[in-house]
Amino acid sequence: MKKSDFKKFFGGLSAIVFIFLISLFAAGCARSKAPGAGAKSKVSSGTITISGSTMLYPLNSVWAVEYHKLRPNVTVSVAGTGSGFGISNAADGNITIGASDAYLTKAFKKRYPDLVNVPVALDDAQVIYNIPGIPNSVNLKMTPKLVADIYLGKIANWDNPAFKKLNPRYNFPNLHIFVVHRADASGTTFDFTSLLTDTSKMWANKVGRSLSPDWPVGSGYLGSDAVVAAVKSTSGGIGYVGLGWVMEYHLASAAMLNKAGNYVVGSVKTIAAAANSALKQGNFPADFDKSIVWNVSAKNAYPDSNFEFWMIMKKQSNPATAGIIKDLVNWALGPGQAVRYTVKTGFAPLPKSVMGNVKKLLAEVR
């Protein structure tokens, strides 16, 4: 997909209030060159709503368009409303699929026993910043503990010696650090605070991992797009978003210290390296009830990588809807994993080794 086409989907639009409704195309759209298109539709007509993660929103939007070309009798709408909204509203039956950067933890499973989390891709949570005098092309070295100290309010100025020690080539201004975080229940926050919890005892004791933590300092914004806008427009700003947003807006992002002792920049390759490293540990649960943040050993693993999920009710009241869901998910897990959809929007495809377990999870939807 061309850059200009990609921008049409989500550049400059609020992922929180915007609902991307795919209009029904003419019958000729069924002859699109999309994978599988042109084949006779085997699913009923219907409407699918996908809402939740603003991190996953760009990929969901592209998938919605391509799937509709294959199934013009199905209307697909996509919204970026935050992972917390996606999880709870999928469980309540208000939406068909909830998009989430957070997996179903034991606590979530207890609260939402009828949900199943189906992995669909891989992404990360990256630290972004706006520091006068330092080009956006520079990936400053940072450690998770340093970032935790910023979000705890222990480090409040960019001229703190800790930055110069890690990045001796650059001069840091005497400028207040404007801390930006999500105000909504966010899977990106879940992953970000997972990293801080795993690397900072003070953060673990005072704040911990959460979709919506009690932030010690900073200003909250609704959605990844609002976080990007706040950091870009504020000298001294710092925040966190997924790779797709970094790519789209050419944001400065940190090279983060990983468990192997290397400073790694978030990319499709380093996200995939983290996932493959976690899977090779041999004890990765079949229901994906485990974080891949930080505790992976690969030298080139980005330390804040994560699986992306679609949350789906196991028992669907309408058999036709269940059929559409399975058809859509199977397409996303097959042709939808192609580079032109995943990598082009800042996501790593799922490793082939997990597809068997993913399909078993999908089989729980009836």
Secondary structure, 3 states (H helix, E strand, C coil): CCHHHHHHHHCCCCCCCCEEECCCCCHHHHHCCCCCCCCCCCCCCEEEEEEECCCCHHHHHHHHHHHHHHCCCEEEEEEECCHHHHHHHHHHCCCCEEEECCCCCHHHHHHCCCEEEEEEEEEECEEEEECCCCCCCCCCEECHHHHHHHHHCCCCECCCHHHHHHCCCCCCCCCECEEEEECCCCHHHHHHHHHHHHHCHHHHHHCCCCCCCCCCCCEEECCHHHHHHHHHHCCCEEEEECHHHHHHHCCCECEEECCCCCEECCCHHHHHHHHHHHHHCCCCCCCCCCCCCCCCCCCCCCCCEEEEEEEEECCCCCHHHHHHHHHHHHHHHCHHHCCCCCHHHCCECCCHHHHHHHHHHHCCCC
